[in-house]
Amino acid sequence: LVDWLAYNGYSVVKKPAREFTDREGRKRVRGSMDVELAVDMLETARNIDHIVLFSGNGDFKRAVEAVKARGVRVSVVSTVASNPPMISDDLRRAADNFIDLEDLGNLVARPRPGFSEDEDSGDEDE
């Protein structure tokens, strides 16, 4: 997905994950782009008319409200198809548009080996 976005003209911001050892001695990996994304949204709001946020984290609700107050449309991409859903109801309601990842799968997913779209079309040969 990241490669596809970069190839198709999107500005992709990445940050290395941090590795640490928890209290029980287990190695853990943690990474968060929340602050960077919120700041980027606010800084770019004066220069754009539409933001597409790939997140389901309800913590972004306030950032979405702030950029919308500046006249920027916000589309949020996440999914409700998982159990539990991977998007906060508050974030989904704050956005102008919600796009479910399930609807983007055919556009951005790598084809599964031995699987063709014709087999999944639901059309039956008579």
C-alpha positions as CSV (number, residue, x, y, z in Angstrom):
1,L,0.0,0.0,0.0
2,V,2.8,2.4,0.9
3,D,4.6,1.8,-2.4
4,W,1.4,2.2,-4.3
5,L,0.6,5.5,-2.6
6,A,4.1,6.9,-3.2
7,Y,4.1,5.7,-6.9
8,N,0.7,7.4,-7.4
9,G,1.8,10.8,-6.2
10,Y,0.9,10.7,-2.5
11,S,3.3,12.1,0.1
12,V,4.0,9.1,2.4
13,V,5.5,9.9,5.8
14,K,7.2,7.1,7.6
15,K,8.7,6.7,11.1
16,P,10.8,3.8,12.4
17,A,9.2,1.8,15.1
18,R,10.9,1.7,18.5
19,E,11.9,-1.6,20.1
20,F,11.9,-2.0,23.9
21,T,11.7,-4.5,26.6
22,D,8.6,-4.5,28.9
23,R,8.5,-5.2,32.6
24,E,8.2,-8.9,32.1
25,G,11.3,-8.9,29.9
26,R,9.5,-9.4,26.6
27,K,10.7,-7.5,23.5
28,R,8.0,-5.2,22.2
29,V,7.8,-3.0,19.1
30,R,5.9,0.3,19.3
31,G,5.3,3.0,16.7
32,S,2.9,5.9,16.7
33,M,2.5,8.6,14.1
34,D,-0.5,10.3,15.8
35,V,1.2,13.6,16.7
36,E,3.0,13.8,13.4
37,L,-0.3,13.2,11.5
38,A,-2.3,15.7,13.5
39,V,0.4,18.4,13.1
40,D,0.7,17.7,9.4
41,M,-3.1,17.9,9.0
42,L,-3.2,21.3,10.7
43,E,-0.2,22.7,8.8
44,T,-1.4,21.7,5.4
45,A,-5.0,22.7,5.9
46,R,-4.4,26.2,4.7
47,N,-3.0,24.8,1.3
48,I,-5.4,22.0,0.5
49,D,-9.1,21.3,0.2
50,H,-9.3,17.6,1.0
51,I,-7.5,15.3,3.4
52,V,-7.6,11.5,3.3
53,L,-6.8,10.0,6.7
54,F,-5.9,6.4,6.9
55,S,-6.7,5.6,10.5
56,G,-9.5,4.5,12.7
57,N,-8.1,6.0,15.9
58,G,-10.7,8.1,17.6
59,D,-8.0,10.4,19.0
60,F,-8.0,12.0,15.5
61,K,-11.5,13.3,16.0
62,R,-10.4,16.7,17.3
63,A,-7.8,17.1,14.5
64,V,-10.5,16.3,11.9
65,E,-12.9,18.8,13.5
66,A,-10.1,21.5,13.5
67,V,-9.3,21.1,9.8
68,K,-12.9,20.9,8.8
69,A,-13.4,24.3,10.6
70,R,-10.8,25.6,8.2
71,G,-12.9,24.5,5.3
72,V,-11.1,21.3,4.4
73,R,-13.0,18.2,3.6
74,V,-11.9,15.0,5.4
75,S,-12.3,11.4,4.2
76,V,-11.3,8.7,6.6
77,V,-10.2,5.2,5.4
78,S,-10.5,2.3,7.8
79,T,-12.8,-0.7,8.2
80,V,-16.0,-1.7,9.9
81,A,-15.7,-5.2,8.4
82,S,-13.5,-6.5,11.2
83,N,-14.6,-7.7,14.6
84,P,-14.3,-5.4,16.4
85,P,-14.5,-2.6,13.8
86,M,-11.2,-0.8,13.3
87,I,-12.7,2.7,13.4
88,S,-14.0,4.7,16.2
89,D,-17.7,5.8,15.8
90,D,-16.7,9.3,16.8
91,L,-14.1,9.5,14.1
92,R,-16.4,8.1,11.4
93,R,-19.1,10.6,12.3
94,A,-16.6,13.5,12.4
95,A,-15.4,12.8,8.8
96,D,-17.1,14.1,5.7
97,N,-16.7,10.7,4.1
98,F,-15.9,7.2,5.3
99,I,-14.2,4.8,2.9
100,D,-14.1,1.1,4.0
101,L,-10.8,-0.7,3.2
102,E,-13.0,-3.6,2.0
103,D,-14.1,-1.4,-0.9
104,L,-10.5,-0.5,-1.8
105,G,-9.1,-4.1,-1.7
106,N,-9.4,-4.8,-5.5
107,L,-7.6,-1.5,-6.2
108,V,-4.6,-1.7,-3.9
109,A,-4.2,-5.3,-2.7
110,R,-1.7,-7.7,-4.2
111,P,-3.4,-10.5,-6.1
112,R,-3.5,-13.7,-4.1
113,P,-1.6,-16.6,-5.7
114,G,-3.8,-18.9,-7.7
115,F,-6.8,-16.5,-7.4
116,S,-8.4,-14.6,-10.3
117,E,-11.0,-11.9,-10.1
118,D,-13.1,-14.0,-12.5
119,E,-13.5,-16.7,-9.9
120,D,-14.7,-14.1,-7.3
121,S,-17.1,-12.3,-9.6
122,G,-20.1,-14.4,-8.5
123,D,-21.0,-14.9,-12.1
124,E,-21.8,-18.5,-12.9
125,D,-21.2,-20.0,-16.3
126,E,-24.3,-21.7,-17.7
